[in-house]
Structures are given as structure tokens and as C-alpha cells.
Amino acid sequence: MKKIVDILNSYNITLLRLEEVSMTLLGSRKKIRLFCGLTQKKYYICIFFVGQKSRFLRKNANELLELQEKLEKLKNRRYKKRVLLISSPLCSKAKSFLSSEGWKIYEVEA
């Protein structure tokens, strides 16, 4: 958790609250870490941390959107900010798709 907070602070994202959500609650077995938080401006934020070795493709981007929708139904709230922290290579189509959907993408070290 401290690693995630340090990464977010390096990108000037400070949170009042941060909690980790288990992927089993969303009915997924993906190796993605998911965090929900509250920013200082009282916006809800969801943070996906992907640390896979293979390239992150467009189909993975669609899966992220599905997981976000499931999270919104589970927590019963809308997330104004969505962040993807990724340590694997990122496909240009996936990056442009997520950017057009309003996601912030930050490449981090593993």
C-alpha cells in the first residue's frame, strides 16, 4: 500500500482515504490490484495497478472498463477520476482508447 501511495504522490495525487478492493468481489481472477479512494476535492477515484509481464492490449482495456462498471455497482458510486498504473509495455491502441475514455495512464517501474 505504501508503494502505491508513494507513486501517487509523485504524480501529485493526494488522497484522504485509500482502500484496496479484492478482485474476487468483482468476480474476476485477474492479477490486477484495485484501489478506491477519495481525493482532497472530494472526488472518488479508482486506481488500477497492472504489473504483468506481457503487453497490455486493447482487449485488456475493455476488461478494465468492465471491471470499473462492476466496481461502480458494487460500491454504488460513480468514479470521476480513473487512473491506470502500469509497469508492462502498453499497446498504442489501448492507450489512446483509455485516454479517450477519460483515464489517466502512468507508467511506473515494477
NORKAKA-V242043 format. One record per pair of residues at least 4 apart in sequence whose ideal C-beta (glycine too) atoms are under 7 Angstrom apart, sorted by the first residue. I is the first residue (numbers start at 0). J is the second residue. D is the distance in Angstrom with one decimal. If there is no record, write none. Layout:
I_J_D / I_J_D
This chain:
0_4_6.5 / 0_19_6.8 / 1_5_6.2 / 2_6_6.4 / 3_7_6.3 / 3_34_6.2 / 3_48_6.4 / 4_8_6.2 / 4_17_6.8 / 5_9_6.5 / 6_84_6.1 / 6_107_5.5 / 7_12_4.2 / 7_14_6.7 / 8_13_6.6 / 10_105_5.7 / 13_39_5.7 / 14_36_4.1 / 14_37_6.3 / 14_38_6.0 / 15_37_4.8 / 15_39_6.2 / 16_36_5.6 / 16_37_4.5 / 17_34_5.8 / 17_36_4.2 / 18_34_6.8 / 18_35_5.5 / 19_32_6.7 / 19_33_6.9 / 19_34_5.4 / 20_24_6.2 / 20_33_4.6 / 20_34_7.0 / 20_35_5.7 / 20_70_6.6 / 22_27_4.6 / 22_28_6.9 / 22_29_5.8 / 22_31_6.3 / 22_33_6.3 / 24_73_6.2 / 25_66_5.7 / 25_69_4.5 / 25_70_6.2 / 25_73_6.6 / 26_69_7.0 / 27_66_6.2 / 30_51_6.5 / 31_47_5.7 / 31_48_6.8 / 31_49_5.5 / 32_48_4.1 / 33_45_7.0 / 33_47_5.8 / 33_70_7.0 / 34_46_4.2 / 35_43_7.0 / 35_45_5.5 / 35_74_6.6 / 36_44_4.9 / 36_46_6.8 / 37_41_6.7 / 37_43_6.1 / 38_42_4.7 / 38_44_5.6 / 38_80_6.8 / 42_79_4.4 / 42_80_5.6 / 43_76_5.6 / 43_77_7.0 / 43_78_4.9 / 43_79_6.1 / 44_78_6.3 / 44_80_4.1 / 44_82_6.5 / 45_67_6.2 / 45_70_6.1 / 45_78_4.5 / 45_81_5.5 / 46_82_4.6 / 46_84_6.5 / 47_63_6.0 / 47_83_5.2 / 48_84_4.6 / 49_55_6.2 / 49_83_6.8 / 49_85_4.7 / 49_87_6.4 / 50_86_4.8 / 50_87_7.0 / 50_109_5.8 / 51_55_7.0 / 51_87_4.9 / 52_87_6.3 / 53_87_6.5 / 54_87_6.5 / 54_88_4.6 / 54_90_5.9 / 55_59_5.1 / 55_85_5.9 / 55_87_5.4 / 55_88_6.9 / 55_89_4.9 / 55_90_6.2 / 55_93_5.7 / 56_90_4.9 / 56_93_5.8 / 57_61_6.8 / 57_90_6.1 / 57_92_4.8 / 57_93_4.7 / 57_96_6.1 / 58_62_6.6 / 59_63_6.6 / 59_93_6.5 / 60_64_6.9 / 60_93_4.2 / 60_96_5.1 / 60_97_5.3 / 61_65_6.6 / 62_66_6.3 / 63_67_6.3 / 63_83_7.0 / 64_68_6.6 / 64_100_6.8 / 65_69_6.5 / 66_70_6.3 / 67_71_6.5 / 67_78_6.9 / 67_81_6.4 / 68_72_6.7 / 69_73_6.1 / 70_74_6.0 / 71_76_6.6 / 71_77_6.1 / 71_78_6.5 / 81_101_6.4 / 81_102_4.8 / 82_103_4.9 / 82_105_6.9 / 83_97_6.4 / 83_102_5.6 / 83_104_4.8 / 84_105_5.4 / 84_107_5.2 / 85_89_5.8 / 85_104_6.7 / 85_106_5.8 / 85_107_7.0 / 86_107_5.4 / 86_108_6.3 / 86_109_4.2 / 89_93_6.1 / 89_94_5.2 / 89_106_6.9 / 90_94_6.8 / 91_95_6.3 / 92_96_6.1 / 93_97_6.2 / 94_98_6.2 / 94_104_6.0 / 95_99_6.3 / 96_100_6.6 / 97_102_4.0 / 97_104_6.0 / 98_102_6.3 / 98_104_6.7
